[in-house]
Each structure stands twice: as structure tokens, then as C-alpha cells.
Amino acid sequence: MRNGTGSLDLLVAEELSVGHGSAPVCAPVDLRLAAGRAVAVVGPNGSGKSTLLRTLVGLLEPLAGTVAFAGAPVDERSAAFRRDVAAVLDDDAFFVSLTGREHLLLTARGHGVAAAEEVVDAEVEAFGLGDRADALPSALSSGQRRRLALAAAFVRTARLLVLDEPERRLDAGMRARLAARLVSLRDAGTAVLFASHDADVVATVADEVLVVDDDACRLLDPVEAAGRIAEL
């Protein structure tokens, strides 16, 4: 389905209710995200941001409503969906017996990345993992695991990138570089959906901001949303 700008809506949620068991964690969500656009999801801790993202990528079943990707119902089991969607929702989705570098190489090669070793080396450098890339994930600090998880998303191509608080446990310089990379991906045609508490990252990357609340979930432009983000 095409949106008001004539772009193809890649991810579409309609009257989507998310939660655990039978209890919704926030108001229903309507969302349309096109290729080359970025939406930030904001709200206080416990408002349902993570649950919403996990439902949008098929890891949780909706309580009600629908969510579709590229015109088909979201199915996390689909090889095509896994090829087209890269998500970083936690820091523990690693193969415990593989080093960080081996994990990145497996991810890159599994997605058909050309010159996988060179691409992995570049991401290891970009995320400051050079002296720890050959360690097992269990031997990394929480911040290093966060950077490794992000590197795994960037080491491959995707039509949709979904990130849950990507700035978490990153220093100010790394946050700024991450925001710049997300802008580059967005401008190159990737759809970007991310939850964040960082007002600077949201202002830099997002075209729209989805405010998640118990009473209503609504889309605002970043200027309108700036005051709300500052309160979180």
C-alpha cells in the first residue's frame, strides 16, 4: 500500500494491541513505515515499547489487530522475512560457542555478504571491538555485547532495521556515530524503527515519533515530540 508521499508502505500495523497473556500493555497502535523513513518509539519505562517491537517482528503474537511486512502477514519463521528484517532487541542472541568475530562472519556469510571478512573487520573497527572480537560473548562486558549485537545488524543488508534502545550502554561519541549511520541507512532506502530514550538520537534520525501510552499511541513529528521525550 502506498502512503501519502507515494512511497510503498513496508511495515503496516492496524489497530494492533500488544501484551502478554490477555492484558494489553499500551493503547492500540496504527503505524505505517515506508522504505527510506525512520520512526522512533518513545515512552516511559514499562510503557510497552519493547513488547510492541517484538510483536512487530513476529516474536510475539498480537492480542488483536494486524501487522504486515511487504504486503504479507509478519511471519518470523519465513526465510524471506528473516532475510529482509534485521533486529537488535537484546544483547544475548549469540551462539555461546562462537567468538564475536565468528558470530559476525556467520551472520555475514549466511546473508550472502560479499567479501565477508573485510565487512566484518570494518564493523569490528567501527564498534571499537578490535581487541575483544576474538573473545566469547560470555567474556565480554555488557557494553561490548551491546556493540557486538549492533555490529551483527550492520554487517548484513536489510530492508527493515528494528532496534530496541540502540544507544543503551554506549558512550556519547559512539551514540553520535550510531545516529549518523542510521541516517545514512535511512537515506539509502532502509526503513528504520527504533525505541529510544535519547532525545538527540531521536531528533537526528527520526522522521516521525510514535508516543506509546496507556491512553493513546499517536504519531508526532520530532519537533512536537521533543518536549515529551525530555520528560521521560
N, C-alpha and C positions, 0 to 999 in steps of 0.2 A: 504494500500500500504506500502511496506517495503522500508526503506531508505538504504543508503549505508552501515550502520552498521548492517543491518539485523533486526533492531527493527521496530515495527509496527508504522507507522505514525498515530498519534491520531488526530491531527488538521492539516488540509491542506487548504491553500489559494492559488489560482492560478489566476494571473492577476487581483487581487482584487483591485477595485477602490472604495474609500470610501469618503463620504462627505455629504453635506446637500443640498437638492433640486437636482440640476443637476451639481453642482460645486464640483469637487474633491478637497480635502484639501491637498493631497500629491500625489506623483507618485504611480503607481500601485505596489502592494505587492505580492510577491511569498514567501510562508512560509510553512515549514513542521516541525512539532513539535512532537517528539515521547515521549512515556511514559518514565519517568526517565531522562528527559532532561529539561533544562531551557533556555528560550530565554528572553533577556531584550530588550525592545523597548526604544530607546533614540532619542532625537531630541529637538530642542528649543521649548519654549512655543509657542503654536499656530501651530505647525507643523503637527498636526493630530493624535498624539498618542492616545488620549482618544477616538476620533472618530473611529480609527482603532480597538481598543479593543472592543468598543461597537458593532461594526459590526461583529467582530469575534465571539461574544457570542450571536448574533441574535437579539440584541436590536435595531439595525439599518439595513435597507435593503442596500445591496451593490449597488453602481451605475453601476458596471459591474464586471465580473468575478465571481468566485465561492468560497465558503468556506464550508468545510465539517468536521464533527466530527465523528470519529469511522466509517468512510465509508459512512455516510449519510449526506445529506444537513443539516446544522445547523437549528434547529427549537427550539427557546426559549420556545415555548408553550408545547413541549414534556416533559412528566414526566421523561422519561429516561434521557433526556439531562439535566434537572434541577437537577436530582439525581447525575449525573456524573460530573457536572461542578459547581464549587464554584467561585463566582466573587465578588470582592470589587471594585466598580467603583466610589462610592461616600460615604458620611457619613450620609446620610439621609434616607436610606432604612430601616426604623424601623417602627414597629407598635406603634403609638403615645400613645396608652393607656396602653402599657406594659412596665414594668421596664426593665432595661438592663438584669437582671438575667432571668426574664420571657421570654424575647426575645430569649436568648441563649438556654433556656430549650425547648422552642417551636421548635427552629431550630434543636436541637439535637434529640428530640423525633420524629419530623417529618421525619428525615432521619434514624430512626431506630437505633440510637446510644445506645448501652448497657450501663447501669449504667450512665444514662444521667446526674444525679445530680453531681456525682463525676467528670465527664468530664467537666461539666460547672464550678464547683468550681476550677478545675485546670487551666482553661483558664482565669477565673476571676483573679486568683493569678498571672498567667504568664503575664497578661497585666496590672497589677497594678490597678485593678478596685475594690478591696475589699471593700473600704469604700464608693463607689458610685454605686455599682452594683444594688442596690435596688431603685435607682432614675429613674425617667422617662428620656428618651433621651433628652427631651427639657430642662431638668435641668442640663445637662452635658455640660462641656466646649467642644470646637471644638476638642481639643486633645483627650479628653475622648471619644467622639463619634467616633473618628478615631480608637481608640483602641478597642472599642466595636464592630465596624464593622469588624475589623480584627479577633477578637475573634470568631465572628459568622462564619467566614470562616474556622477557625481551629477547631471548636467544632464538625465538621462533617467530614466524609471521602469524597474524590472526586478523580476522575481520572485526572482532569484538574483544576488547580487553576489559576485564572486570577486576577491580582491586578494592579490598576492604582496608581502609585506613593505611594506604601505602607509605605514608610519611612516618608511621609509628616506629620509634626507636632509631630514627635517622637524625644525624646532626643537621644543622642549618644549611651547610653547604650542599650536602647530599640531597636534602629536600628541594633546594632550588634547582639542582641539576636534574632531579627526577621530574619536577614540574616542566622543565624545558623539554625533556624527552617526550613527555606525554603530549605536549603541544605539537611537537614535530610529528608524532604518530597521528594525532588527530588531523593535522593539516595534510598529511599524506593519504587520508581516507579511512583510517581506522576509527571505529566507534569506541568511545571510552566511557565507562561507567565506574564511578568510584565513590566510596564513602570516605568522609574526611572530617576532621575537627580543625584543620589548619586553614585559616582564612586566606593566607597568601597563596597556598596551593589551589584552593577553590577559585580565587579571583584570577589566577594565571591561566588555569586550564579549562574551567567550565564555561559552556555556552548557556546552560540553564542549571538551576539548583532545585532539587526535589527536597522539600522540607517534610520530614516524617514526624507525625504526631498522632496522638490518640484521637483527636477530634477530626482532623482532616490532613491529608497529604496533598500538597499543592506545589506546582512548579512556579518558580520565580526567576527573574533574570539575576545575575550575580550582584548587581548594584542594589536591587531590592532586598536580596538575601543577606547583604553584608552585615547589617545590624543584628540579624538573628544569629548568624554564625558567631559573632563576637560575644554573644550572651551564653554560648554553650560551654 
